[in-house]
Each structure stands twice: as C-alpha cells, then as structure tokens.
Amino acid sequence: MPSSSLVRVACLQMEPRFGDTSANVEHSLALIARAADAGATLLVLPELANTGYVFETREEAFALAETIPDGPTCLAWAKIANERGLHIVAGITEREGTSLYNSAVVIGPQGHVGTYRKMHLWGNENLFFEPGNNGFPVFHTAIGRIGVAICYDGWFPETYRLQALQGADIVCVPTNWVPIPGQAEGREAMANILTMGAAHSNSLYIACADRIGTERGQPFEGQSLIVSYTGWPVAGPASRDGEEIVSAEIDLGAARRARNWNDFNQVLRDRRTDVYAEMLGSQISRGWY
C-alpha cells in the first residue's frame, strides 16, 4: 500500500488523578510526546482524561469543567498537536453556559476540529451531565474520516452503525470501562467483546483508550485495544492495571474496501432498508459506504 494510506494509531492508557487537572494534562502531554516519538499520528486518550471521573456533586463537576476550544486543556493539546503534526481525540469535562457535557474533542495540527458529546450517560453521570445534543458526527480530516464514541455509547449498536453509514474509517473511543456483574476472574472486559463485534459488523477500525486505577472506590478495567475492521485486535488488549501505550499501523482505506466480503455480500448495503429506515430514523445524511 502507498505510505500515505497508513496511519499509526496509539491509545494512551493512563490514570488521571481526580481533580488535579493541571497534573493530568501535563501527564497526558508526556504520553502524547512518547507516542509521537514512536511514530503515532492519531492518538486517543481516556474519557474525562483531564479531570477524573467520579464526581460527587454537580458543583464539583462544574468547577472542574472547561469551555471548548478555548479552555486550558484544549489549548495545551492543540499546541502539541500543532508542534508534532498530530490528531488527538481526548475525553474532557465540558462546560457550555450552565450546561455540562461528558465530551471528547478532536484536535488536529491546525487546532480544534470538532466536539462529540456522550449520547448515552452511565450511572451517576445522569446527575451531572446533559445527554449529548450533537448526534454522531464524523469528522473529515487529512488522515481519514474519524468518528467518536465514549464508553457506554459502545453498548448501543446504533452508535457505530450511524458512523459507518456516514463513511467513518475509524471510531475513536475515550472510555472509563468498569467491571461488569458476572464477569469471571481474569476474563476479558465485556467492552472488548462488544468492540470486536461492532468493528466486524460495520467493517471499520475502533480504537479504545481506557483508564486504570481506582477512584473514590470505583475500579476501572484498563484493557485498551485497537480493533481491525475484521473484528480482531491488531494491538492490545493492554493490562488491567498498568499505564501503557497500545499502538498499531493501520490502513484506514482498507476498512471501506473490505466491506465487500464476497461476490454477493457487502455488510452495510445488505441491510433491509425496506423494513427499517436506512439512517435509523435520524436526520443524519448518509455518506459513502
């Protein structure tokens, strides 16, 4: 393949310290620099990577939240993206007026590309955040078409399907996975299984960056991974408890080419749109698939 079609993706598995935004951002910058030194140009950081996750009150969340794209966290990530020629997808606690969102920013070498707001809120997030209100955008960048999901979004097949139908090559997932009831000791995270299924059934890459550690009594799963359009991991899963950089060189264009599985079947075009709405009842415009 021509070298221009290849992208090295890195998922930065880290442990944010709750409420210590400046230290978390500095730590993320160090990891970003390490991944860039190793050749990565698309980097994914965990959910709420700048603040930590387990808020106790809305006031606490509001005090730690920042505006996008002019808050200090976005400015710091934009600076290193510009200096190193990077695309970064990272979870951030967002404030817009009096509203709070569990968000992820997409930042490129020229600055802020777009913002995704978590559509499906988990647990106590419902006490602090508004549900996402900008749908499932796919961001067209110099390296490819990037979709975004956050953690619990991955439990809903519509999340990946709507992005695949818009022509996404890869979905980047900042996440804070937690153990699932009934999970056997040593068994892989349920999220890993769901991610593999979604990548295969939509023929797209998915890159998941999880956090580690225990925060205010809540343990996190780690196990960050990058999954090919085939459904099989091409990097990871990482450990449950260590900070790691999981990376792989991938051909984003291959995901679209490989949707023709044989002479008869193309996984997205085989859908029965005479039975259900092509875009699942949304007002999203279809892309090339």
N, C-alpha and C positions, 0 to 999 in steps of 0.2 A: 504494500500500500504506500502511496506517497506520504512523506513525513508530515505534510500539513494536515492530514486526516487523523493523526494520532494525538491524543491528549493524555498527559499523566495526571490522574486524579488522586488526591490524598484526603483521607478522613482523619481528623485530628482528635483522637480520643483523649480527653483531659478531665481534670477535676476542678471545676470552679469552686471558689470559696464564697459562701453565701455573704452577700452584701459588700464584698471587697471589690468593687467594680474596677478600680484602677489597677489593682494587682492582677485581676483576672484578664484584663485587656493586655497588660504587659506580658503575661504568661502566654496568651494566645499569639501575640506578635512573635515571641521567641519560637513557638512551634511552627508558625507560618514560615518564618525565615528558614528553619531547618528543612521543612518540606520543600520550599523553593530551591534551596541549595541542592536537594536531591532530584530536582528536575520537575517537580509538580507545578502545574499552571492553573489547575482548578482545585480549590481547597474547600472542604466542608468542616464546619465547627459545630459543636453540640447546640442543643436547644437552650435558650436563655444563658448563653455562654458568658455573658458579661456580668450577670448579677447572681447567678444561682437560681434555684427553682422553688424551694419550699417556703413560700410566703405565709405569714401568719395573719396579716391584715391587709386590706386594700390600701390603707395609708402607707404601709411599709412598701408595697409594690410600687405605688405612685411615686414615692420618694426616690426610688432607685431607677425609675423608668427615664428614658431619654427620647427626644424627638429624632425623627429620621428625615433627611440625611445629615442634619447639621449638629447632632449631638457629638460629644467627645469620642464615644466608641466608634461610631461610623467614620468620623474624621480620621481616627487612628488607623482603622482598617483600610480606608481609602488611600491613605498616604503610602502604606506598604504595598498595596496593590499597584499603585502608580509607579513606585520605585522599582518593583520587581516584575511588572508586566503580568499580574495575576488576576484571576477571577475568584472571588471569595463568596461563599454562601454561609451565613452565620446567624445563629439564633440570638435575639435581643429582646429585652423588655421595652416595648414602645409606648410612648405617651403621645396622644394627639388630642389637644384640648383637655377635656376632663375624662377622655376615654383611654383605656389601657388595652393593649393587644400583646399576645404572645406571637412575636413576629420573627421573620427571617429576612435579612437584607441580602440582595445580590449586588455585589460591587465588582466593577471591572477596572482596568487600567485608567480609564477616563473618569472614574467616580461611580456614583450610585446608579445602578441600572434599574432596580425596582425593588418592591417590598411585597412579601407574601405574609398574610395574617392567618394564623392557625384556624381552620374551619371547625374542627371537632375538639372541643375542650374536654379535658380529663379531670375528674375529681374536683378538688378544691379550686382548680383554675376557674371554674364557673363563678366563684365568689369574687374574683379579682378582674378577670378579663372579659372583654366583649368578644363574641364569636366573630371570626373573620368576615369581612364585608367586601372583599375584592376578588372573590371566586378563586379560580385555579389558573392564574396567568402563566403563560410560557414566554420566557424572555429570550429574544433572539440576540445572540452575541457573536463575536468574531470566531469563537471556538465551537459554537453549536447552539442548539435550542435547549434551554435549561428550564425545567420545571422544579417546583419546590413543594415539599410536604413537611409537616412537623409531627413527629411521634404518633399520637393516637390517630392522626389522619390516615396512617397506613393500615388501619383496621377496616377501612371503607374502600372497596374496590373502585368506587366511582372516582376517588382521588387520582389514581393512576390512569384510569381509562380516559377521563376527560383531558388529561395532559397528553396522553398518547394520541388522541384524536386530533389534537392541535399540532401534532408533529414534533413533540418533545423527543429529544435524543437521550436525555438523561434526566432523572429526577434526583435532586439532592435533598437529603433528609437530615436536618439537625434534630436530634432526639434526646430524650431522657427516659429510656426504657426502664421499667421496673419489673420485678419478678411477677409472674402470672400464677394465680392459685392452681394447684395441681401439677405444677412443673416439677418433674423428677430431679433429684440431686444430680448435678453435672449435665443435665440436658440443655441443649442449645435454647436460646431465647425464642419464645413464640414469634417475636417480631422478625427474627431471621427467616423463619419458615414462610411467614406472610410475604416478606420482601422477595424471596426467591420465586414464590408463586406469581406475584404481581409482575416481576420482571419478565418471566416467561410468557405469561398470558397477554402481555401488552407489547412484547418484543422491544424493550427499552432497558437501558442501564439504570441502576439505582445505587446511589452511594449514601450510606448511612453513617453519621458520626454521632456516637453516643458518649455520654459522660460516665465516670466511675465515682466510687466513694459512697459514703452515707451522709446525708444532710438532714439534720433535725430528725433523726430516726428513720429516714427513708433511704433504703439501699437502692443502688442503681446497677444495671446489668452489664454495662460495657458491651463487648462483642460487636464493635463496629465492623462493617464489612462493605465491600463493593461487589455488586452482583451484575453479571453479564445479561444481555438480552436472552441468552439461553436459559436463564434461571439458575445457573450455577455460579457460585462465588469465584471471582478472579483475584480477590485479596481478602484476607481475614477468614473467619471472624477473629477479631482481636481477643485478648484475655478479658476476664470479667473485672479485674481489679488493678490493671496497670495502665499508665499513660503510654500510648503508642501512636505511631503514625502508620496507618494502613494505606498502601498506595498501589496503583496499577496503571499501566499504559494501555489505553483502550482506543478503539477506532469508533468514534461516535456515529459515523455514517453507516457502519455495518449493521447497526440496530434497525435502520429503515430498510436496507437491502434484504436483510434476513427475514423480514416479515412474510415473504413468500416461502412457505415451508415446503411446498412441493408443487406439482403441476396444477393442483386444484385448490389448495388452501392458503389463504392469507388471513392471519389471525384477527385483524381488525375489519377487513372487508367482508368476512364471512358472517358478521353479525346480522341478526334478523331484524333489520330496521323496519320491516313491515309489521313487526309485532311490538317493538318498543322504539321509542324515539331515539334517533341517531345520537343526539347530544344529551340524552337522558333528561330531557325536559328543560335543560338550561338554555340561556340565551347566548352561550358561547358559540362563536363561529368556528366551524371545523377548519383544520389545517390540512396539510398534505400528509396522507398516510397510506 
